[in-house]
Amino acid sequence: MGERPHEDLSNVPFEALLERLGDVVARLETGDLSLDRALAVFEEGVGLARAGSKRLDDAERRVEQLLADGDSVTTRPLSSKESVE
């Protein structure tokens, strides 16, 4: 389940990235890992978080392109009622 060094995460579904990141957090929260293992697990989590963030940025750009009206983009921030918790 752990990330291999320099694993290509581009084909991993976003939902799977989130699940794996949740597993990383759970492992770190146990406090039962040696320092070396905790660092390796943390490194895996950083890679997963970066891959997920990139995927979200890419999705945001695609949405902006789809909503583009000529040279202007009509986007708006979510209201507090619309925000996802």
C-alpha positions as CSV (number, residue, x, y, z in Angstrom):
1,M,0.0,0.0,0.0
2,G,2.9,2.4,0.6
3,E,4.2,4.6,-2.1
4,R,7.3,3.4,-3.9
5,P,10.0,6.0,-4.3
6,H,9.2,8.3,-7.2
7,E,6.0,6.4,-7.9
8,D,4.0,7.8,-10.8
9,L,0.7,8.8,-9.2
10,S,-0.8,10.4,-12.4
11,N,-2.9,7.4,-13.2
12,V,-4.1,6.8,-9.6
13,P,-7.8,8.0,-9.3
14,F,-8.2,11.1,-7.1
15,E,-10.4,9.2,-4.6
16,A,-7.7,6.6,-4.2
17,L,-5.2,9.3,-3.5
18,L,-7.4,10.6,-0.7
19,E,-7.9,7.1,0.7
20,R,-4.2,6.5,0.7
21,L,-3.5,9.9,2.3
22,G,-6.1,9.0,5.0
23,D,-4.2,5.7,5.7
24,V,-0.9,7.7,6.0
25,V,-2.5,10.0,8.5
26,A,-3.9,7.1,10.5
27,R,-0.5,5.4,10.6
28,L,1.2,8.5,11.8
29,E,-1.4,9.2,14.4
30,T,-0.8,5.8,16.1
31,G,2.6,7.0,17.2
32,D,3.8,3.4,17.0
33,L,6.3,4.0,14.2
34,S,10.0,4.3,14.6
35,L,11.4,7.6,13.6
36,D,12.8,6.2,10.3
37,R,9.5,4.6,9.4
38,A,7.5,7.7,10.4
39,L,9.7,9.8,8.2
40,A,9.1,7.4,5.3
41,V,5.4,7.4,5.8
42,F,5.4,11.2,6.1
43,E,7.3,11.4,2.8
44,E,4.7,9.2,1.2
45,G,2.0,11.5,2.5
46,V,3.7,14.6,1.1
47,G,3.9,13.0,-2.3
48,L,0.2,12.0,-2.2
49,A,-0.8,15.5,-1.0
50,R,1.2,17.1,-3.8
51,A,-0.3,14.7,-6.4
52,G,-3.8,15.5,-5.1
53,S,-3.2,19.2,-5.1
54,K,-2.0,19.1,-8.7
55,R,-5.0,17.1,-9.7
56,L,-7.3,19.7,-8.1
57,D,-5.4,22.6,-9.8
58,D,-5.8,20.8,-13.1
59,A,-9.5,20.3,-12.6
60,E,-9.9,24.0,-11.6
61,R,-8.2,25.1,-14.8
62,R,-10.5,22.8,-16.9
63,V,-13.6,24.2,-15.2
64,E,-12.4,27.8,-15.9
65,Q,-11.8,26.9,-19.5
66,L,-15.3,25.4,-19.8
67,L,-16.8,28.5,-18.2
68,A,-14.8,30.9,-20.3
69,D,-16.9,33.4,-22.2
70,G,-14.6,34.8,-24.9
71,D,-11.6,36.2,-23.1
72,S,-13.2,36.5,-19.7
73,V,-13.9,33.7,-17.2
74,T,-17.0,33.8,-15.0
75,T,-16.1,32.2,-11.8
76,R,-17.1,33.0,-8.2
77,P,-16.0,31.8,-4.8
78,L,-18.3,29.4,-3.0
79,S,-20.6,30.9,-0.5
80,S,-20.5,29.6,3.0
81,K,-23.7,27.7,2.3
82,E,-22.1,26.0,-0.7
83,S,-18.8,25.1,0.9
84,V,-18.0,21.5,1.3
85,E,-17.2,20.3,4.8
